[in-house]
């Protein structure tokens, strides 16, 4: 298990800090989307816990998207 975790960390790690932040942001967008989908699907069975999963997943997606856009802007300004 430790070796597999090391492989994932190696794939996420970029050439510089900006690329690493970009990779982590994309990963958290995927995780947030999965949580959001799980919460929406869980709403068929129960109402209270599905709201928690949906809101938390949407919050993760939103924050990660803002971080990704900010990172892209900083990379663009630094390149000129």
N, CA, C and O atoms as a CHARMM CRD file, in Angstrom:
* protein
*
  320
    1    1 UNK  N      0.82400  -1.19400   0.00000 PROA 1      0.00000
    2    1 UNK  CA     0.00000   0.00000   0.00000 PROA 1      0.00000
    3    1 UNK  C      0.86400   1.25100   0.00000 PROA 1      0.00000
    4    1 UNK  O      0.54200   2.23100  -0.67200 PROA 1      0.00000
    5    2 UNK  N      1.94900   1.22300   0.74300 PROA 2      0.00000
    6    2 UNK  CA     2.81800   2.38700   0.81200 PROA 2      0.00000
    7    2 UNK  C      3.45700   2.66800  -0.54900 PROA 2      0.00000
    8    2 UNK  O      3.63700   3.82800  -0.92200 PROA 2      0.00000
    9    3 UNK  N      3.79500   1.62600  -1.28000 PROA 3      0.00000
   10    3 UNK  CA     4.39900   1.80500  -2.59700 PROA 3      0.00000
   11    3 UNK  C      3.40400   2.43500  -3.57400 PROA 3      0.00000
   12    3 UNK  O      3.78500   3.27500  -4.38900 PROA 3      0.00000
   13    4 UNK  N      2.15000   2.03900  -3.49700 PROA 4      0.00000
   14    4 UNK  CA     1.13500   2.60700  -4.37900 PROA 4      0.00000
   15    4 UNK  C      0.91800   4.07700  -4.06100 PROA 4      0.00000
   16    4 UNK  O      0.71900   4.88400  -4.96900 PROA 4      0.00000
   17    5 UNK  N      0.95300   4.43600  -2.77700 PROA 5      0.00000
   18    5 UNK  CA     0.80300   5.83500  -2.38800 PROA 5      0.00000
   19    5 UNK  C      1.97900   6.65200  -2.90000 PROA 5      0.00000
   20    5 UNK  O      1.80100   7.78500  -3.34500 PROA 5      0.00000
   21    6 UNK  N      3.15600   6.09800  -2.84100 PROA 6      0.00000
   22    6 UNK  CA     4.32600   6.78600  -3.36700 PROA 6      0.00000
   23    6 UNK  C      4.23400   7.00400  -4.86600 PROA 6      0.00000
   24    6 UNK  O      4.69300   8.03000  -5.36900 PROA 6      0.00000
   25    7 UNK  N      3.65100   6.06100  -5.58400 PROA 7      0.00000
   26    7 UNK  CA     3.47000   6.19700  -7.02100 PROA 7      0.00000
   27    7 UNK  C      2.50600   7.32900  -7.32900 PROA 7      0.00000
   28    7 UNK  O      2.75100   8.11100  -8.24700 PROA 7      0.00000
   29    8 UNK  N      1.41200   7.43300  -6.57900 PROA 8      0.00000
   30    8 UNK  CA     0.45200   8.50300  -6.80400 PROA 8      0.00000
   31    8 UNK  C      1.05900   9.86100  -6.49100 PROA 8      0.00000
   32    8 UNK  O      0.82600  10.83100  -7.21300 PROA 8      0.00000
   33    9 UNK  N      1.83700   9.93200  -5.41700 PROA 9      0.00000
   34    9 UNK  CA     2.47000  11.20400  -5.07900 PROA 9      0.00000
   35    9 UNK  C      3.46100  11.60600  -6.15200 PROA 9      0.00000
   36    9 UNK  O      3.62200  12.79500  -6.42800 PROA 9      0.00000
   37   10 UNK  N      4.12600  10.64500  -6.75900 PROA 10     0.00000
   38   10 UNK  CA     5.05500  10.94400  -7.83800 PROA 10     0.00000
   39   10 UNK  C      4.35200  11.45500  -9.08000 PROA 10     0.00000
   40   10 UNK  O      4.89400  12.29700  -9.79700 PROA 10     0.00000
   41   11 UNK  N      3.16100  10.96200  -9.34400 PROA 11     0.00000
   42   11 UNK  CA     2.40100  11.41700 -10.50900 PROA 11     0.00000
   43   11 UNK  C      1.78600  12.79300 -10.28500 PROA 11     0.00000
   44   11 UNK  O      1.65500  13.57500 -11.22700 PROA 11     0.00000
   45   12 UNK  N      1.41300  13.08900  -9.05800 PROA 12     0.00000
   46   12 UNK  CA     0.80500  14.37600  -8.76400 PROA 12     0.00000
   47   12 UNK  C      1.86900  15.47100  -8.70900 PROA 12     0.00000
   48   12 UNK  O      1.60900  16.61400  -9.08400 PROA 12     0.00000
   49   13 UNK  N      3.04400  15.12500  -8.25000 PROA 13     0.00000
   50   13 UNK  CA     4.11700  16.11000  -8.14400 PROA 13     0.00000
   51   13 UNK  C      4.50500  16.59800  -9.53100 PROA 13     0.00000
   52   13 UNK  O      4.79400  15.79800 -10.42100 PROA 13     0.00000
   53   14 UNK  N      4.51000  17.91200  -9.70800 PROA 14     0.00000
   54   14 UNK  CA     4.84000  18.50000 -10.99700 PROA 14     0.00000
   55   14 UNK  C      6.27700  18.96900 -11.05500 PROA 14     0.00000
   56   14 UNK  O      7.07400  18.70900 -10.15400 PROA 14     0.00000
   57   15 UNK  N      6.59200  19.67000 -12.14000 PROA 15     0.00000
   58   15 UNK  CA     7.94000  20.19500 -12.32300 PROA 15     0.00000
   59   15 UNK  C      8.23800  21.33000 -11.36000 PROA 15     0.00000
   60   15 UNK  O      9.37700  21.50800 -10.92700 PROA 15     0.00000
   61   16 UNK  N      7.20100  22.10200 -11.02600 PROA 16     0.00000
   62   16 UNK  CA     7.36400  23.20700 -10.08400 PROA 16     0.00000
   63   16 UNK  C      6.12500  23.29000  -9.18400 PROA 16     0.00000
   64   16 UNK  O      5.20600  22.48000  -9.30000 PROA 16     0.00000
   65   17 UNK  N      6.11700  24.27600  -8.29100 PROA 17     0.00000
   66   17 UNK  CA     5.01400  24.39300  -7.33600 PROA 17     0.00000
   67   17 UNK  C      3.68400  24.66700  -8.03000 PROA 17     0.00000
   68   17 UNK  O      2.64500  24.15800  -7.60900 PROA 17     0.00000
   69   18 UNK  N      3.71400  25.46600  -9.09000 PROA 18     0.00000
   70   18 UNK  CA     2.47300  25.81100  -9.78100 PROA 18     0.00000
   71   18 UNK  C      1.83900  24.58200 -10.42600 PROA 18     0.00000
   72   18 UNK  O      0.62200  24.40600 -10.36900 PROA 18     0.00000
   73   19 UNK  N      2.65000  23.74700 -11.02900 PROA 19     0.00000
   74   19 UNK  CA     2.11400  22.53900 -11.66700 PROA 19     0.00000
   75   19 UNK  C      1.60900  21.54200 -10.62400 PROA 19     0.00000
   76   19 UNK  O      0.60700  20.86300 -10.84700 PROA 19     0.00000
   77   20 UNK  N      2.29500  21.45500  -9.49700 PROA 20     0.00000
   78   20 UNK  CA     1.84300  20.57300  -8.42100 PROA 20     0.00000
   79   20 UNK  C      0.50500  21.05700  -7.86400 PROA 20     0.00000
   80   20 UNK  O     -0.39000  20.25000  -7.61200 PROA 20     0.00000
   81   21 UNK  N      0.36400  22.37300  -7.67000 PROA 21     0.00000
   82   21 UNK  CA    -0.90500  22.92700  -7.20400 PROA 21     0.00000
   83   21 UNK  C     -2.01400  22.67900  -8.22000 PROA 21     0.00000
   84   21 UNK  O     -3.15200  22.39900  -7.84300 PROA 21     0.00000
   85   22 UNK  N     -1.68900  22.77800  -9.49100 PROA 22     0.00000
   86   22 UNK  CA    -2.66900  22.50700 -10.54000 PROA 22     0.00000
   87   22 UNK  C     -3.13700  21.04900 -10.48600 PROA 22     0.00000
   88   22 UNK  O     -4.33000  20.77000 -10.60700 PROA 22     0.00000
   89   23 UNK  N     -2.20300  20.13400 -10.30600 PROA 23     0.00000
   90   23 UNK  CA    -2.56000  18.71300 -10.23400 PROA 23     0.00000
   91   23 UNK  C     -3.41500  18.41000  -9.00300 PROA 23     0.00000
   92   23 UNK  O     -4.38100  17.65200  -9.09100 PROA 23     0.00000
   93   24 UNK  N     -3.06300  18.99900  -7.85400 PROA 24     0.00000
   94   24 UNK  CA    -3.86500  18.79300  -6.65100 PROA 24     0.00000
   95   24 UNK  C     -5.25900  19.39900  -6.81000 PROA 24     0.00000
   96   24 UNK  O     -6.24000  18.81500  -6.35000 PROA 24     0.00000
   97   25 UNK  N     -5.35400  20.55500  -7.45100 PROA 25     0.00000
   98   25 UNK  CA    -6.65900  21.17800  -7.66100 PROA 25     0.00000
   99   25 UNK  C     -7.55400  20.29500  -8.52000 PROA 25     0.00000
  100   25 UNK  O     -8.73700  20.12700  -8.22500 PROA 25     0.00000
  101   26 UNK  N     -6.99600  19.74000  -9.57000 PROA 26     0.00000
  102   26 UNK  CA    -7.77500  18.85200 -10.43500 PROA 26     0.00000
  103   26 UNK  C     -8.20800  17.60400  -9.67400 PROA 26     0.00000
  104   26 UNK  O     -9.33900  17.14200  -9.82700 PROA 26     0.00000
  105   27 UNK  N     -7.31700  17.06000  -8.85800 PROA 27     0.00000
  106   27 UNK  CA    -7.66000  15.89000  -8.04900 PROA 27     0.00000
  107   27 UNK  C     -8.80500  16.20000  -7.09400 PROA 27     0.00000
  108   27 UNK  O     -9.72800  15.39900  -6.94900 PROA 27     0.00000
  109   28 UNK  N     -8.75100  17.36200  -6.44000 PROA 28     0.00000
  110   28 UNK  CA    -9.81000  17.71100  -5.49900 PROA 28     0.00000
  111   28 UNK  C    -11.11400  18.06200  -6.20600 PROA 28     0.00000
  112   28 UNK  O    -12.18600  17.88600  -5.62600 PROA 28     0.00000
  113   29 UNK  N    -11.05300  18.55000  -7.43700 PROA 29     0.00000
  114   29 UNK  CA   -12.28100  18.75900  -8.20800 PROA 29     0.00000
  115   29 UNK  C    -12.96100  17.42300  -8.46900 PROA 29     0.00000
  116   29 UNK  O    -14.18300  17.31100  -8.36200 PROA 29     0.00000
  117   30 UNK  N    -12.17700  16.41700  -8.80800 PROA 30     0.00000
  118   30 UNK  CA   -12.73800  15.07900  -9.04700 PROA 30     0.00000
  119   30 UNK  C    -13.31600  14.49600  -7.76500 PROA 30     0.00000
  120   30 UNK  O    -14.40900  13.92900  -7.78100 PROA 30     0.00000
  121   31 UNK  N    -12.59400  14.63000  -6.65300 PROA 31     0.00000
  122   31 UNK  CA   -13.07900  14.10900  -5.37000 PROA 31     0.00000
  123   31 UNK  C    -14.36400  14.82400  -4.95300 PROA 31     0.00000
  124   31 UNK  O    -15.30900  14.18600  -4.48900 PROA 31     0.00000
  125   32 UNK  N    -14.39900  16.14900  -5.11900 PROA 32     0.00000
  126   32 UNK  CA   -15.60300  16.90500  -4.77400 PROA 32     0.00000
  127   32 UNK  C    -16.78800  16.53100  -5.64100 PROA 32     0.00000
  128   32 UNK  O    -17.91600  16.44500  -5.15500 PROA 32     0.00000
  129   33 UNK  N    -16.53600  16.30600  -6.92700 PROA 33     0.00000
  130   33 UNK  CA   -17.62700  15.90300  -7.82400 PROA 33     0.00000
  131   33 UNK  C    -18.16600  14.52900  -7.43600 PROA 33     0.00000
  132   33 UNK  O    -19.37300  14.29300  -7.50200 PROA 33     0.00000
  133   34 UNK  N    -17.28100  13.63000  -7.03500 PROA 34     0.00000
  134   34 UNK  CA   -17.73500  12.31400  -6.57900 PROA 34     0.00000
  135   34 UNK  C    -18.57100  12.41900  -5.30200 PROA 34     0.00000
  136   34 UNK  O    -19.59400  11.74600  -5.16900 PROA 34     0.00000
  137   35 UNK  N    -18.13200  13.26800  -4.36000 PROA 35     0.00000
  138   35 UNK  CA   -18.91100  13.46900  -3.13400 PROA 35     0.00000
  139   35 UNK  C    -20.27200  14.08900  -3.43700 PROA 35     0.00000
  140   35 UNK  O    -21.28400  13.69200  -2.86100 PROA 35     0.00000
  141   36 UNK  N    -20.28800  15.05700  -4.33600 PROA 36     0.00000
  142   36 UNK  CA   -21.54900  15.68700  -4.72100 PROA 36     0.00000
  143   36 UNK  C    -22.49200  14.67200  -5.36000 PROA 36     0.00000
  144   36 UNK  O    -23.68000  14.63500  -5.03800 PROA 36     0.00000
  145   37 UNK  N    -21.97200  13.86100  -6.25000 PROA 37     0.00000
  146   37 UNK  CA   -22.79200  12.83500  -6.90000 PROA 37     0.00000
  147   37 UNK  C    -23.29200  11.80400  -5.89400 PROA 37     0.00000
  148   37 UNK  O    -24.43800  11.36100  -5.96100 PROA 37     0.00000
  149   38 UNK  N    -22.41800  11.42900  -4.96200 PROA 38     0.00000
  150   38 UNK  CA   -22.80800  10.47600  -3.92200 PROA 38     0.00000
  151   38 UNK  C    -23.91900  11.05700  -3.05200 PROA 38     0.00000
  152   38 UNK  O    -24.86100  10.34900  -2.69600 PROA 38     0.00000
  153   39 UNK  N    -23.81700  12.33600  -2.70900 PROA 39     0.00000
  154   39 UNK  CA   -24.84800  12.97900  -1.90300 PROA 39     0.00000
  155   39 UNK  C    -26.17400  13.06200  -2.62700 PROA 39     0.00000
  156   39 UNK  O    -27.22700  12.84700  -2.02700 PROA 39     0.00000
  157   40 UNK  N    -26.13000  13.37500  -3.92000 PROA 40     0.00000
  158   40 UNK  CA   -27.36500  13.44300  -4.70000 PROA 40     0.00000
  159   40 UNK  C    -27.99400  12.05200  -4.81000 PROA 40     0.00000
  160   40 UNK  O    -29.20900  11.90300  -4.68100 PROA 40     0.00000
  161   41 UNK  N    -27.16500  11.04400  -5.04700 PROA 41     0.00000
  162   41 UNK  CA   -27.68800   9.68000  -5.13500 PROA 41     0.00000
  163   41 UNK  C    -28.22100   9.17000  -3.80700 PROA 41     0.00000
  164   41 UNK  O    -29.17400   8.39200  -3.76600 PROA 41     0.00000
  165   42 UNK  N    -27.59800   9.61500  -2.72100 PROA 42     0.00000
  166   42 UNK  CA   -28.01600   9.17600  -1.39000 PROA 42     0.00000
  167   42 UNK  C    -29.33800   9.81800  -0.97000 PROA 42     0.00000
  168   42 UNK  O    -29.98300   9.34800  -0.03300 PROA 42     0.00000
  169   43 UNK  N    -29.73800  10.87200  -1.64500 PROA 43     0.00000
  170   43 UNK  CA   -30.97700  11.56200  -1.28000 PROA 43     0.00000
  171   43 UNK  C    -32.20600  10.68000  -1.49700 PROA 43     0.00000
  172   43 UNK  O    -33.27800  10.97500  -0.96800 PROA 43     0.00000
  173   44 UNK  N    -32.06500   9.61500  -2.26000 PROA 44     0.00000
  174   44 UNK  CA   -33.17300   8.67600  -2.44700 PROA 44     0.00000
  175   44 UNK  C    -33.46200   7.95000  -1.13500 PROA 44     0.00000
  176   44 UNK  O    -34.61800   7.67300  -0.81500 PROA 44     0.00000
  177   45 UNK  N    -32.40500   7.64200  -0.37500 PROA 45     0.00000
  178   45 UNK  CA   -32.56700   6.87300   0.86000 PROA 45     0.00000
  179   45 UNK  C    -32.81900   7.74600   2.08100 PROA 45     0.00000
  180   45 UNK  O    -33.73400   7.47600   2.85900 PROA 45     0.00000
  181   46 UNK  N    -32.02600   8.77500   2.25000 PROA 46     0.00000
  182   46 UNK  CA   -32.14300   9.62400   3.43300 PROA 46     0.00000
  183   46 UNK  C    -31.91800  11.07200   3.03300 PROA 46     0.00000
  184   46 UNK  O    -31.31200  11.35700   2.00000 PROA 46     0.00000
  185   47 UNK  N    -32.40700  11.97400   3.85100 PROA 47     0.00000
  186   47 UNK  CA   -32.34900  13.37700   3.47000 PROA 47     0.00000
  187   47 UNK  C    -31.22700  14.13900   4.16500 PROA 47     0.00000
  188   47 UNK  O    -30.55700  14.95600   3.53200 PROA 47     0.00000
  189   48 UNK  N    -31.01200  13.89000   5.44300 PROA 48     0.00000
  190   48 UNK  CA   -30.08500  14.72400   6.20600 PROA 48     0.00000
  191   48 UNK  C    -28.62900  14.51300   5.81900 PROA 48     0.00000
  192   48 UNK  O    -27.91500  15.48800   5.58800 PROA 48     0.00000
  193   49 UNK  N    -28.17700  13.29400   5.74200 PROA 49     0.00000
  194   49 UNK  CA   -26.76800  13.04500   5.44600 PROA 49     0.00000
  195   49 UNK  C    -26.45200  13.34300   3.98000 PROA 49     0.00000
  196   49 UNK  O    -25.31600  13.68300   3.64800 PROA 49     0.00000
  197   50 UNK  N    -27.43300  13.22100   3.11500 PROA 50     0.00000
  198   50 UNK  CA   -27.19400  13.51100   1.70500 PROA 50     0.00000
  199   50 UNK  C    -26.92000  14.99400   1.48900 PROA 50     0.00000
  200   50 UNK  O    -26.14200  15.36400   0.61000 PROA 50     0.00000
  201   51 UNK  N    -27.55600  15.83800   2.28600 PROA 51     0.00000
  202   51 UNK  CA   -27.30200  17.27700   2.19200 PROA 51     0.00000
  203   51 UNK  C    -25.86700  17.59000   2.58900 PROA 51     0.00000
  204   51 UNK  O    -25.21400  18.42300   1.96100 PROA 51     0.00000
  205   52 UNK  N    -25.37900  16.93000   3.61900 PROA 52     0.00000
  206   52 UNK  CA   -24.00500  17.15000   4.07900 PROA 52     0.00000
  207   52 UNK  C    -23.01500  16.76000   2.98300 PROA 52     0.00000
  208   52 UNK  O    -22.09400  17.51900   2.68100 PROA 52     0.00000
  209   53 UNK  N    -23.19800  15.59000   2.39100 PROA 53     0.00000
  210   53 UNK  CA   -22.29200  15.15500   1.31700 PROA 53     0.00000
  211   53 UNK  C    -22.36800  16.09000   0.11000 PROA 53     0.00000
  212   53 UNK  O    -21.33900  16.44000  -0.46900 PROA 53     0.00000
  213   54 UNK  N    -23.56200  16.48800  -0.26600 PROA 54     0.00000
  214   54 UNK  CA   -23.73000  17.34800  -1.43700 PROA 54     0.00000
  215   54 UNK  C    -23.10300  18.71900  -1.22300 PROA 54     0.00000
  216   54 UNK  O    -22.38900  19.21900  -2.09300 PROA 54     0.00000
  217   55 UNK  N    -23.36300  19.32200  -0.08100 PROA 55     0.00000
  218   55 UNK  CA   -22.82300  20.65900   0.18900 PROA 55     0.00000
  219   55 UNK  C    -21.31100  20.60300   0.33000 PROA 55     0.00000
  220   55 UNK  O    -20.61400  21.47000  -0.19700 PROA 55     0.00000
  221   56 UNK  N    -20.79400  19.61100   1.02400 PROA 56     0.00000
  222   56 UNK  CA   -19.34100  19.48700   1.19100 PROA 56     0.00000
  223   56 UNK  C    -18.66700  19.23800  -0.15600 PROA 56     0.00000
  224   56 UNK  O    -17.61500  19.81400  -0.43600 PROA 56     0.00000
  225   57 UNK  N    -19.25700  18.39200  -0.98500 PROA 57     0.00000
  226   57 UNK  CA   -18.69200  18.13300  -2.31200 PROA 57     0.00000
  227   57 UNK  C    -18.71100  19.36900  -3.18800 PROA 57     0.00000
  228   57 UNK  O    -17.74000  19.64600  -3.89300 PROA 57     0.00000
  229   58 UNK  N    -19.81500  20.12200  -3.15200 PROA 58     0.00000
  230   58 UNK  CA   -19.90100  21.35200  -3.93900 PROA 58     0.00000
  231   58 UNK  C    -18.90600  22.39100  -3.44500 PROA 58     0.00000
  232   58 UNK  O    -18.32300  23.12400  -4.24300 PROA 58     0.00000
  233   59 UNK  N    -18.71100  22.45800  -2.13800 PROA 59     0.00000
  234   59 UNK  CA   -17.75200  23.40300  -1.55800 PROA 59     0.00000
  235   59 UNK  C    -16.32600  23.05500  -1.99000 PROA 59     0.00000
  236   59 UNK  O    -15.54800  23.94400  -2.33500 PROA 59     0.00000
  237   60 UNK  N    -15.98400  21.77200  -1.97400 PROA 60     0.00000
  238   60 UNK  CA   -14.65100  21.34100  -2.40500 PROA 60     0.00000
  239   60 UNK  C    -14.43200  21.67100  -3.87700 PROA 60     0.00000
  240   60 UNK  O    -13.36300  22.15600  -4.24900 PROA 60     0.00000
  241   61 UNK  N    -15.42900  21.41500  -4.71300 PROA 61     0.00000
  242   61 UNK  CA   -15.31300  21.71800  -6.14200 PROA 61     0.00000
  243   61 UNK  C    -15.13400  23.21800  -6.34900 PROA 61     0.00000
  244   61 UNK  O    -14.29800  23.63500  -7.15000 PROA 61     0.00000
  245   62 UNK  N    -15.90300  24.02400  -5.64300 PROA 62     0.00000
  246   62 UNK  CA   -15.81800  25.47100  -5.79900 PROA 62     0.00000
  247   62 UNK  C    -14.44600  26.00300  -5.38300 PROA 62     0.00000
  248   62 UNK  O    -13.82100  26.75600  -6.13000 PROA 62     0.00000
  249   63 UNK  N    -13.98300  25.62200  -4.21200 PROA 63     0.00000
  250   63 UNK  CA   -12.68700  26.10500  -3.72100 PROA 63     0.00000
  251   63 UNK  C    -11.55600  25.64000  -4.62600 PROA 63     0.00000
  252   63 UNK  O    -10.63700  26.40800  -4.91100 PROA 63     0.00000
  253   64 UNK  N    -11.61000  24.40600  -5.07700 PROA 64     0.00000
  254   64 UNK  CA   -10.56000  23.88000  -5.95700 PROA 64     0.00000
  255   64 UNK  C    -10.56600  24.57300  -7.31000 PROA 64     0.00000
  256   64 UNK  O     -9.50500  24.81700  -7.88400 PROA 64     0.00000
  257   65 UNK  N    -11.73700  24.88800  -7.82200 PROA 65     0.00000
  258   65 UNK  CA   -11.82600  25.59800  -9.10100 PROA 65     0.00000
  259   65 UNK  C    -11.27700  27.01300  -8.97600 PROA 65     0.00000
  260   65 UNK  O    -10.57100  27.48200  -9.86900 PROA 65     0.00000
  261   66 UNK  N    -11.59000  27.69600  -7.88500 PROA 66     0.00000
  262   66 UNK  CA   -11.04900  29.03800  -7.66400 PROA 66     0.00000
  263   66 UNK  C     -9.53100  28.98200  -7.53700 PROA 66     0.00000
  264   66 UNK  O     -8.83400  29.83300  -8.09000 PROA 66     0.00000
  265   67 UNK  N     -9.01300  27.99300  -6.81800 PROA 67     0.00000
  266   67 UNK  CA    -7.56100  27.84700  -6.68700 PROA 67     0.00000
  267   67 UNK  C     -6.91400  27.55100  -8.03800 PROA 67     0.00000
  268   67 UNK  O     -5.83100  28.05800  -8.33100 PROA 67     0.00000
  269   68 UNK  N     -7.56100  26.74600  -8.85200 PROA 68     0.00000
  270   68 UNK  CA    -7.02800  26.41200 -10.17400 PROA 68     0.00000
  271   68 UNK  C     -7.00000  27.63800 -11.08400 PROA 68     0.00000
  272   68 UNK  O     -6.01600  27.86500 -11.78800 PROA 68     0.00000
  273   69 UNK  N     -8.06900  28.42300 -11.07400 PROA 69     0.00000
  274   69 UNK  CA    -8.10700  29.63300 -11.89100 PROA 69     0.00000
  275   69 UNK  C     -7.06100  30.63900 -11.41300 PROA 69     0.00000
  276   69 UNK  O     -6.37500  31.25700 -12.22700 PROA 69     0.00000
  277   70 UNK  N     -6.93900  30.80200 -10.10300 PROA 70     0.00000
  278   70 UNK  CA    -5.92700  31.70500  -9.54400 PROA 70     0.00000
  279   70 UNK  C     -4.52400  31.24700  -9.92400 PROA 70     0.00000
  280   70 UNK  O     -3.66300  32.06500 -10.24900 PROA 70     0.00000
  281   71 UNK  N     -4.30100  29.94200  -9.88200 PROA 71     0.00000
  282   71 UNK  CA    -2.99700  29.39500 -10.25800 PROA 71     0.00000
  283   71 UNK  C     -2.69600  29.66300 -11.73200 PROA 71     0.00000
  284   71 UNK  O     -1.57500  30.03500 -12.07900 PROA 71     0.00000
  285   72 UNK  N     -3.68400  29.47600 -12.59300 PROA 72     0.00000
  286   72 UNK  CA    -3.49000  29.74100 -14.02300 PROA 72     0.00000
  287   72 UNK  C     -3.19700  31.22100 -14.26200 PROA 72     0.00000
  288   72 UNK  O     -2.36200  31.56400 -15.10000 PROA 72     0.00000
  289   73 UNK  N     -3.87800  32.09100 -13.53100 PROA 73     0.00000
  290   73 UNK  CA    -3.61800  33.52200 -13.68900 PROA 73     0.00000
  291   73 UNK  C     -2.20500  33.87600 -13.25000 PROA 73     0.00000
  292   73 UNK  O     -1.52000  34.65100 -13.91800 PROA 73     0.00000
  293   74 UNK  N     -1.76900  33.31500 -12.13800 PROA 74     0.00000
  294   74 UNK  CA    -0.41200  33.59700 -11.65200 PROA 74     0.00000
  295   74 UNK  C      0.63900  33.06400 -12.61600 PROA 74     0.00000
  296   74 UNK  O      1.66200  33.71400 -12.83300 PROA 74     0.00000
  297   75 UNK  N      0.40200  31.89000 -13.19700 PROA 75     0.00000
  298   75 UNK  CA     1.34700  31.35700 -14.17900 PROA 75     0.00000
  299   75 UNK  C      1.40500  32.24800 -15.41100 PROA 75     0.00000
  300   75 UNK  O      2.47700  32.44300 -15.98500 PROA 75     0.00000
  301   76 UNK  N      0.25700  32.79100 -15.82500 PROA 76     0.00000
  302   76 UNK  CA     0.20500  33.65100 -17.00200 PROA 76     0.00000
  303   76 UNK  C      0.92800  34.97200 -16.74700 PROA 76     0.00000
  304   76 UNK  O      1.65500  35.45500 -17.61500 PROA 76     0.00000
  305   77 UNK  N      0.73900  35.55300 -15.58000 PROA 77     0.00000
  306   77 UNK  CA     1.40300  36.81400 -15.26500 PROA 77     0.00000
  307   77 UNK  C      2.89800  36.64900 -15.07300 PROA 77     0.00000
  308   77 UNK  O      3.66700  37.55100 -15.40700 PROA 77     0.00000
  309   78 UNK  N      3.32300  35.50700 -14.53900 PROA 78     0.00000
  310   78 UNK  CA     4.74600  35.26400 -14.32700 PROA 78     0.00000
  311   78 UNK  C      5.49100  35.00100 -15.62600 PROA 78     0.00000
  312   78 UNK  O      6.69200  35.25600 -15.71500 PROA 78     0.00000
  313   79 UNK  N      4.79000  34.49400 -16.63400 PROA 79     0.00000
  314   79 UNK  CA     5.46000  34.13900 -17.87600 PROA 79     0.00000
  315   79 UNK  C      5.81200  35.37800 -18.71000 PROA 79     0.00000
  316   79 UNK  O      6.69000  35.30800 -19.57000 PROA 79     0.00000
  317   80 UNK  N      5.14900  36.49400 -18.47000 PROA 80     0.00000
  318   80 UNK  CA     5.42900  37.69700 -19.26800 PROA 80     0.00000
  319   80 UNK  C      6.48000  38.56400 -18.64100 PROA 80     0.00000
  320   80 UNK  O      6.82500  39.61000 -19.19100 PROA 80     0.00000
